[in-house]
Amino acid sequence: MQLNKLTLLNFKNISEATLEMSPKINCFLGDNGMGKSNLLDAIYVLSFCKSFSGVPDRMLMKLQCDCAMVKGEYLRRDAREEVVMGLSAGRRKSFKRGGKEYDRLSSHIGTFPLVMVAPNDVDLIRGAGEERRKWMDMVISQGDRRYLDMLIRYNSALEQRNKLLRDGVVDHNLYMAVEMVMDGAASYLHARRREWVEKLTVLFGRYYRIIAGEGRETVELRYEGSLDESPDGSMTALLDGARRHDEAVKHTSVGPHRDDIAMTLDDMPMRRTGSQGQCKTFTVALRMAQYEFLREASGVRPLLLLDDIFDKLDAGRVERIMSLVTSDDFGQIFITDTNRKHLDEIISRMGSSYRLWNVDDGVFTSDDVTL
């Protein structure tokens, strides 16, 4: 899969831009705050219907503008596809594929798979469990539409149960109806998360060794699923055991919404022991493993977005990452950097199609071009 053309109007600090993309490497060079990451975010929006940064849609519109548009023209499975996201002040977001508006945005997730490596990926290690759950759900949902449906059902039922608890409702039948939905969805989520973490751990370990260097460090991922604490493995038993506590605190304290992934380096928690370079290596390896998983699950090569990827890495690890991403295992790549040297080295390695833009205050000027 590849993005052939991207058109932007009033997206963040980008007033207007139309970029014809290379099918292999696209580089964006400029100082921090000039709009490089905003362009990658626009590509991300076309795959996930929302910003990578998680900001509200109204913040995607350029200041003092009341509308914005992002349009991507793709080649996917040998067919041309068009995706358009439109924003207007005071109106619902418009999202269309092939000129047809989606009834449910969740139907779009996974159609145009994408992996983004960004500086705030360190939150996967140092952040709260919510960060790792969001990541887990986002990746699995791209390859499993039923998983996304189950996640939506679970979260909806969870919200209903929490409302019953806040309101002090004591009607057992109301709780039973909501908890039956939670139980069915939770079983599926738990099974798929465990299966995914086990598969990803193998891929992740291989990529970490490649980037860090053989034999230096041992890393591990371990799924910490709440249903493992249930007497019979069911959500119902888990909720029954926590019922009095939940009534006291007025929210649901157990379930898949509390799951986590333990990340270790040499059997120690990564969040406590990892240096900046080790954390960066860890997260890049996670994203490379994510890429391979999605490639196998979707049957197409996802887009790979690398935002300021070389910061905090020594020369050896930069070299090994460049060898990875320029191999035939990866498809179309979008890279931002403030250092022309890194981009030139990647381009020289490829010996194939590339495009490079200089970015200055939301304006993209094409430099060396080899289509």
C-alpha positions as CSV (number, residue, x, y, z in Angstrom):
1,M,0.0,0.0,0.0
2,Q,1.2,3.5,-0.7
3,L,0.1,7.1,-0.4
4,N,0.5,8.8,-3.8
5,K,-0.7,12.3,-3.1
6,L,-1.5,14.3,0.0
7,T,-3.5,17.5,0.0
8,L,-3.9,19.8,3.1
9,L,-5.9,22.9,3.8
10,N,-5.7,24.8,7.1
11,F,-4.4,21.7,9.0
12,K,-2.6,22.9,12.1
13,N,0.1,25.3,11.0
14,I,-0.1,24.3,7.3
15,S,-2.3,26.7,5.3
16,E,-2.2,24.8,2.1
17,A,0.0,22.0,0.6
18,T,-0.1,19.4,-2.1
19,L,2.6,16.8,-2.1
20,E,3.2,14.1,-4.7
21,M,4.8,11.2,-2.8
22,S,7.6,8.8,-3.6
23,P,6.5,5.2,-3.5
24,K,9.5,4.4,-1.2
25,I,11.1,7.2,0.9
26,N,9.8,10.7,1.7
27,C,11.9,12.9,3.8
28,F,11.0,16.2,5.6
29,L,13.9,18.4,6.8
30,G,13.5,21.4,9.1
31,D,13.8,22.9,12.5
32,N,11.5,21.9,15.4
33,G,8.0,23.5,15.2
34,M,8.0,24.1,11.5
35,G,5.3,21.6,10.6
36,K,7.1,18.3,9.9
37,S,5.3,16.4,12.6
38,N,2.0,18.0,11.6
39,L,2.3,16.6,8.2
40,L,2.8,13.1,9.6
41,D,-0.2,13.7,11.9
42,A,-2.3,14.4,8.8
43,I,-1.3,11.1,7.3
44,Y,-2.1,9.4,10.6
45,V,-5.6,11.0,10.7
46,L,-6.4,9.4,7.4
47,S,-5.8,6.0,8.8
48,F,-7.2,6.4,12.3
49,C,-9.8,9.2,12.0
50,K,-8.1,11.2,14.8
51,S,-4.9,12.9,15.6
52,F,-1.8,10.9,16.9
53,S,-1.5,13.5,19.7
54,G,-5.0,12.9,20.9
55,V,-6.1,16.5,20.7
56,P,-9.7,17.4,20.0
57,D,-10.7,17.8,16.3
58,R,-11.2,21.6,16.6
59,M,-7.4,21.9,17.5
60,L,-6.5,20.4,14.1
61,M,-7.8,23.5,12.3
62,K,-5.4,26.3,11.7
63,L,-5.8,29.3,14.1
64,Q,-8.5,31.8,13.1
65,C,-9.8,29.3,10.4
66,D,-13.2,27.7,10.6
67,C,-12.6,24.7,8.3
68,A,-9.8,22.2,7.5
69,M,-9.4,19.4,5.0
70,V,-7.0,16.4,4.6
71,K,-7.2,14.3,1.4
72,G,-5.1,11.3,0.6
73,E,-4.9,9.4,-2.7
74,Y,-3.7,5.9,-2.2
75,L,-2.8,2.8,-4.2
76,R,-4.1,-0.2,-2.2
77,R,-4.2,-3.8,-3.4
78,D,-3.6,-2.5,-7.0
79,A,-6.7,-0.2,-6.8
80,R,-6.8,3.6,-6.4
81,E,-8.5,4.9,-3.3
82,E,-9.3,8.3,-2.0
83,V,-9.9,9.2,1.7
84,V,-11.0,12.7,2.8
85,M,-11.4,14.2,6.3
86,G,-13.2,17.5,6.6
87,L,-13.7,19.7,9.6
88,S,-16.0,22.7,9.9
89,A,-16.5,24.8,13.1
90,G,-19.6,23.8,14.9
91,R,-20.3,20.7,12.7
92,R,-19.6,17.0,12.9
93,K,-16.4,15.7,11.4
94,S,-16.8,14.4,7.8
95,F,-14.9,11.3,6.8
96,K,-15.3,9.8,3.4
97,R,-13.8,6.9,1.4
98,G,-14.3,6.9,-2.3
99,G,-16.7,9.8,-1.9
100,K,-19.0,7.9,0.5
101,E,-19.4,9.0,4.1
102,Y,-18.9,6.5,6.8
103,D,-21.8,5.6,9.1
104,R,-19.4,4.4,11.8
105,L,-15.8,5.7,11.9
106,S,-14.8,2.4,13.5
107,S,-15.5,0.7,10.1
108,H,-12.5,2.5,8.7
109,I,-9.9,1.3,11.3
110,G,-7.4,-1.2,9.8
111,T,-8.3,-0.4,6.2
112,F,-5.2,1.7,5.7
113,P,-2.7,0.2,8.2
114,L,0.0,2.6,9.6
115,V,2.8,2.5,12.1
116,M,4.1,5.7,13.6
117,V,7.4,6.1,15.6
118,A,7.4,9.3,17.6
119,P,9.3,11.0,20.5
120,N,6.4,10.5,22.9
121,D,6.6,6.7,22.4
122,V,8.5,6.7,25.7
123,D,5.1,7.0,27.3
124,L,4.6,3.3,26.4
125,I,7.3,2.6,29.0
126,R,7.1,5.3,31.5
127,G,3.4,6.2,31.3
128,A,0.5,4.7,33.1
129,G,-1.1,1.4,32.1
130,E,-3.7,3.3,30.1
131,E,-1.0,4.2,27.5
132,R,-0.1,0.5,27.0
133,R,-3.8,-0.5,26.8
134,K,-4.5,2.1,24.2
135,W,-1.6,0.9,22.1
136,M,-2.6,-2.8,22.5
137,D,-6.2,-2.0,21.5
138,M,-5.1,0.2,18.5
139,V,-2.8,-2.5,17.0
140,I,-5.1,-5.5,17.5
141,S,-8.1,-3.6,16.2
142,Q,-6.4,-2.9,12.9
143,G,-6.2,-6.7,12.2
144,D,-9.3,-7.9,14.0
145,R,-12.6,-6.0,13.4
146,R,-14.4,-8.2,15.9
147,Y,-12.0,-7.1,18.6
148,L,-12.9,-3.5,18.0
149,D,-16.6,-4.3,18.1
150,M,-16.1,-6.2,21.4
151,L,-14.0,-3.3,22.8
152,I,-16.7,-0.8,22.0
153,R,-19.4,-3.1,23.6
154,Y,-17.3,-3.6,26.7
155,N,-16.5,0.1,27.2
156,S,-20.2,1.0,26.7
157,A,-21.3,-1.6,29.3
158,L,-18.5,-0.4,31.6
159,E,-19.8,3.1,31.4
160,Q,-23.4,2.0,32.2
161,R,-22.2,0.0,35.2
162,N,-20.2,2.9,36.5
163,K,-23.2,5.1,36.2
164,L,-25.3,2.6,38.2
165,L,-22.6,2.6,40.9
166,R,-22.4,6.4,41.0
167,D,-26.2,6.7,41.3
168,G,-26.3,4.2,44.1
169,V,-28.6,1.8,42.2
170,V,-29.3,-1.5,44.1
171,D,-31.4,-3.3,41.5
172,H,-29.6,-6.6,40.9
173,N,-31.3,-7.2,37.6
174,L,-29.9,-4.0,36.1
175,Y,-26.4,-5.0,37.1
176,M,-26.9,-8.5,35.8
177,A,-27.9,-7.3,32.4
178,V,-24.9,-5.0,32.0
179,E,-22.5,-7.5,33.5
180,M,-23.5,-10.2,31.0
181,V,-22.4,-7.9,28.2
182,M,-19.2,-7.2,30.0
183,D,-18.5,-10.8,30.6
184,G,-18.9,-11.9,27.0
185,A,-16.8,-9.1,25.6
186,A,-14.1,-9.4,28.3
187,S,-13.5,-13.1,27.5
188,Y,-12.7,-12.2,23.9
189,L,-10.6,-9.2,24.7
190,H,-8.5,-11.2,27.2
191,A,-7.9,-14.1,24.8
192,R,-6.9,-11.9,21.9
193,R,-4.7,-9.7,24.0
194,R,-2.8,-12.7,25.5
195,E,-2.4,-14.2,22.0
196,W,-1.1,-10.9,20.6
197,V,1.4,-10.2,23.4
198,E,2.8,-13.7,23.1
199,K,3.2,-13.3,19.3
200,L,4.6,-9.7,19.6
201,T,7.2,-10.7,22.2
202,V,8.9,-13.0,19.7
203,L,9.0,-10.3,17.0
204,F,10.0,-7.6,19.5
205,G,12.9,-9.6,21.0
206,R,14.4,-10.1,17.5
207,Y,14.2,-6.5,16.6
208,Y,15.6,-5.3,19.9
209,R,18.6,-7.6,19.5
210,I,19.2,-6.3,15.9
211,I,19.1,-2.6,17.0
212,A,20.9,-2.9,20.4
213,G,23.5,-5.5,19.2
214,E,23.5,-9.2,19.9
215,G,23.9,-10.4,23.5
216,R,23.9,-7.0,25.2
217,E,20.5,-7.0,27.0
218,T,17.5,-9.3,27.6
219,V,14.1,-7.8,27.1
220,E,10.6,-9.2,27.8
221,L,6.9,-8.4,27.4
222,R,4.4,-10.0,29.7
223,Y,0.6,-9.6,29.6
224,E,-1.0,-8.8,32.9
225,G,-4.7,-9.7,32.3
226,S,-7.3,-9.1,35.0
227,L,-9.2,-12.2,34.2
228,D,-6.2,-14.2,35.3
229,E,-7.2,-13.2,38.9
230,S,-10.7,-14.5,38.5
231,P,-11.6,-17.7,40.4
232,D,-13.0,-19.3,37.2
233,G,-11.5,-17.1,34.6
234,S,-14.8,-15.2,34.0
235,M,-15.6,-11.5,34.3
236,T,-18.7,-12.3,36.3
237,A,-16.8,-14.0,39.1
238,L,-14.3,-11.1,39.1
239,L,-17.2,-8.5,39.5
240,D,-18.9,-10.5,42.2
241,G,-15.7,-10.6,44.2
242,A,-15.2,-6.8,43.9
243,R,-18.9,-5.8,44.3
244,R,-18.7,-4.3,47.8
245,H,-15.5,-2.5,47.0
246,D,-17.0,-1.1,43.8
247,E,-20.1,0.1,45.6
248,A,-17.9,1.9,48.1
249,V,-15.6,3.6,45.5
250,K,-18.5,4.0,43.0
251,H,-16.6,2.7,40.0
252,T,-15.6,-0.7,38.5
253,S,-12.2,-1.6,39.8
254,V,-11.6,-4.8,37.9
255,G,-11.7,-5.9,34.3
256,P,-9.9,-5.6,31.0
257,H,-9.9,-1.8,31.4
258,R,-7.2,-2.3,34.1
259,D,-5.0,-4.7,32.1
260,D,-1.4,-3.9,31.5
261,I,1.8,-5.1,29.8
262,A,4.9,-5.6,32.0
263,M,8.1,-4.5,30.1
264,T,11.4,-5.6,31.5
265,L,15.1,-5.2,30.8
266,D,17.4,-7.9,32.3
267,D,14.4,-8.9,34.5
268,M,14.1,-5.4,35.9
269,P,11.2,-3.0,35.2
270,M,12.1,-1.0,32.1
271,R,10.4,2.2,33.3
272,R,12.8,2.3,36.3
273,T,16.1,1.0,34.9
274,G,16.2,1.9,31.2
275,S,18.5,4.8,30.1
276,Q,17.2,7.2,27.5
277,G,19.0,5.3,24.7
278,Q,17.7,2.0,26.0
279,C,14.1,3.3,26.2
280,K,14.4,4.7,22.6
281,T,15.7,1.4,21.4
282,F,12.9,-0.5,23.2
283,T,10.2,1.6,21.7
284,V,11.6,1.5,18.2
285,A,11.8,-2.3,18.5
286,L,8.2,-2.3,19.7
287,R,7.1,-0.3,16.6
288,M,9.1,-2.5,14.2
289,A,7.4,-5.6,15.8
290,Q,4.0,-3.8,15.4
291,Y,4.8,-3.2,11.7
292,E,5.5,-6.9,11.1
293,F,2.4,-8.0,12.9
294,L,0.2,-5.7,10.9
295,R,1.8,-6.7,7.7
296,E,1.0,-10.3,8.3
297,A,-2.5,-9.6,9.7
298,S,-3.6,-7.2,6.9
299,G,-1.7,-8.7,3.9
300,V,-0.4,-5.3,2.9
301,R,2.6,-3.3,3.9
302,P,1.6,-0.5,6.3
303,L,2.8,3.0,5.9
304,L,5.8,3.7,8.2
305,L,6.1,7.2,9.8
306,L,9.4,8.0,11.5
307,D,9.2,11.2,13.5
308,D,12.6,12.4,14.8
309,I,13.6,8.8,15.2
310,F,17.4,9.2,15.6
311,D,17.4,11.4,18.7
312,K,19.1,9.9,21.8
313,L,20.6,7.0,19.9
314,D,24.3,6.3,19.4
315,A,25.8,5.9,16.0
316,G,25.7,2.1,16.0
317,R,22.0,1.9,16.8
318,V,21.2,4.6,14.2
319,E,23.2,2.5,11.6
320,R,21.3,-0.6,12.5
321,I,17.9,1.1,12.4
322,M,18.7,2.5,8.9
323,S,19.6,-0.9,7.7
324,L,16.3,-2.2,8.9
325,V,13.9,0.4,7.5
326,T,15.7,0.5,4.1
327,S,15.4,-3.3,3.6
328,D,12.8,-4.9,1.4
329,D,10.7,-5.9,4.4
330,F,9.4,-2.3,4.6
331,G,7.2,-0.4,2.2
332,Q,6.6,3.3,1.9
333,I,8.4,5.4,4.6
334,F,8.0,9.0,5.8
335,I,10.9,10.5,7.8
336,T,11.3,13.8,9.6
337,D,14.6,15.1,11.0
338,T,16.5,18.2,11.8
339,N,19.8,16.7,10.6
340,R,20.4,16.5,6.8
341,K,23.2,14.0,7.3
342,H,20.8,11.3,8.6
343,L,18.5,11.7,5.6
344,D,21.3,11.8,3.1
345,E,22.6,8.5,4.5
346,I,19.2,6.8,4.3
347,I,18.7,8.1,0.7
348,S,22.2,6.9,-0.3
349,R,21.4,3.4,1.1
350,M,18.2,3.1,-0.9
351,G,19.5,3.8,-4.4
352,S,15.9,4.0,-5.4
353,S,12.9,6.4,-5.4
354,Y,12.8,9.2,-2.9
355,R,11.6,12.7,-2.4
356,L,12.9,15.4,0.1
357,W,11.2,18.6,1.2
358,N,12.5,21.5,3.3
359,V,9.9,22.6,5.8
360,D,9.6,26.2,7.0
361,D,6.6,27.4,9.0
362,G,4.2,25.1,7.3
363,V,5.5,25.6,3.8
364,F,7.0,22.6,2.0
365,T,9.7,23.2,-0.7
366,S,10.8,20.2,-2.7
367,D,14.6,19.7,-2.8
368,D,16.3,16.7,-4.4
369,V,13.8,14.6,-6.3
370,T,14.1,11.2,-7.8
371,L,10.8,9.7,-8.7
